[in-house]
Amino acid sequence: MKTSCIMLDKPKGMIIDNFSVMKRLISDEIIKYKNPYPYFEGLVFSITKRVNVVMMEQRERGDDNRTGYTFAKSLALWSNGLTAFSVKPLRIASMAGLFFAIAGFLWGISINVRKLVFHSILVLGYSSLAAVMVFSTGLMMLMLGMLGEYIGRIYISINSLPQYTIKEVKNTDMPEPPAQRL
């Protein structure tokens, strides 16, 4: 899925199935996730970036050879993967807003230059109104993206995902502390 490559920095061409081989540390961290809307790839890549492919033999599905996932379920899973573990969609919205705001501003300047310098015949009000609409819409998208960035950071903070996982403690007399969540 290309979306997970962009949103989760998953290596291209890697396929992660729900039947996976993993170290005990990874599975223990996945089991600790108690929030609604779990997304397997998002959980794995939030715990570790060290992922390799292990070839497994695919079993046959059965007599009817159909999946239980309908289009609506697949769309819901894709939406969950897009929004649950990354704020990149919010950043894309902010960049689109910035682009539209700059485009509307430049369009407004070009309208004024054409009118003042070249005395071109423009439909009164239409071009300038369109430029103002593009500019203001771009500013609104930019502001919503910035607001979304704050909300996304709050969501990630309360998502109970660890910022780090302690794999092992060496050269200390103290017992291993449990993985802390910030």
N, C-alpha and C positions, 0 to 999 in steps of 0.2 A: 504494500500500500504506500503510495508516494506521499500521502499526507503525513504518515508517521515518520517518514524520512525527514521531512521539513520540520515538523513540530517537535519531535523527540530526538532529533539528530541520530536516527537509526541508520546504520550503514546501508547503502543502496544494494538491492538484490537479496537482502537477508529476509527470510521468511520465518516468522516466529509463530508457532502453533501453540494451542493451549496444552498440548501434550509435549512437555519440554523436559530436558535434563538440566538440573541446576544444582549448585552447591546448597548445603543446608542453610547457610547464612542468608542466602537470597530468599529461599522459601520461607524462612522464619520471618523475615522482614515483610514479605508479601502478606503473610497470615496476620500480621499486626495491623494491617490497614483495615479500619473499621468504618470508613465513610461510605455513603452510598455512591453508586456509579463507579465501581472499580473497572479499570481498564488494564489488562494484563501487560501489554507492551509498555504502557506508561509507567506501571509499577516497576517493571524490570529495569527500564532505563533511568528511572529516578533513583534506583538503588545502586546500579553499577553501569559503567560504560564498557566494561570488559566482557563482551559477549562474543561467543564463537558459534559456528554452525556445527551441529552434530547430525549426521545423516541418519534418518530413521526410515524404516520401511512403512509405507502407508498401507493401512488395512482397508479392505473393501467396506463400503457403508452398509450394505445389506441388499435385500431383494429389490427394493424400489429405487435405490441409488439417489435419493433426494435428500437435500439438506432440510433441517428444521427451521432455518433462518429465512423468514420472509423478507421482502424488500423493505418493509417498514422496520423490522428488527435490525437489518443491516444498516439502514440509515441512522437509526438510533445509536448503534454501536459506533459508527463513524463520527457522529456528532459528539458522543461522549469522549472519544479519543481526541477529537479536535479541541475540545474545551477544558477537559479535566486536568491536564498536566502541563499546559503551556499557556503563556500569555502572548505568544506570537500572533494569533489572529487580531488581538487588540493593537499590537504594534503595526500590523499591516493596515488596519483601519486608520490609524494615526498618520501613516505615511501617505495613504490615499487622500486623506483630508488635507495634508500639507501640499500635495501635488495639485489638488483642485483649487486650493486657496491661491497658490502661486500662479496657476494658469488663469484664474479669474482676474487676478490683479494685473497680469501682463496683458490680458485681453482688454481690460478697461483702459490701460495706458495706450494700447494700439488704437483703440476707438478714438480717444481724445487726440492723438497725434494725427490720425487720418483726417479728422474733422478740422483741426486747426491749421495744419500744414498743407495738406493736399486739397482741402475744401471739398472732400468727397461727399457725394449725396448718400446719406444713410437714412434709413427709415427712423423717424424721430422716436427715440425712447426704447426701441426694441433691442438694439445691440447693447446699449448701456445697461438696460434692465437685465438682460441675459448675463452680462459680465458680472453685475452685482450679485445675481442669484448664484452663479458658479462660485464666486469668491466667498459669499456668506455661507453657502452649503459646505464648502471646503473648510472654513473656519469651524463650523459646527461639528463636522466629522473629526477634525483635529481635537477639539475640546472633548468630545465624547470618547475619543481614543485615549486621551490623557486621563479622563475620569475612569475609564475602563482599566487603565494600567494600575491605578491605585486599588481598584476593586479586585483586580487579578492578583496583586501582591497580597492583599488581605486574604483572599481565598487560598493562595498557596501557603500562607503563614498558618492558617487554621486547618490545612489539609492533612496534618499529622504525618507528613512524609519527613523522614530524617534528612537533615542537611549532610550528614555523614553517618557512616556505620563503622564501628570499631571491629576490625577483623580479629586482631589479637593484641595482647599487651606483652611487651618483652622487657626484661631487666628491671622488674619491680617486685617488691615483696607483697604488694597489695593485690587483692583478688581482682579479676577482670570486672570493670564496671559495665553495667548494662548500657546499650546504645542510647544516647540521649537524643531527644527530639527538641528542636528549637522552634 
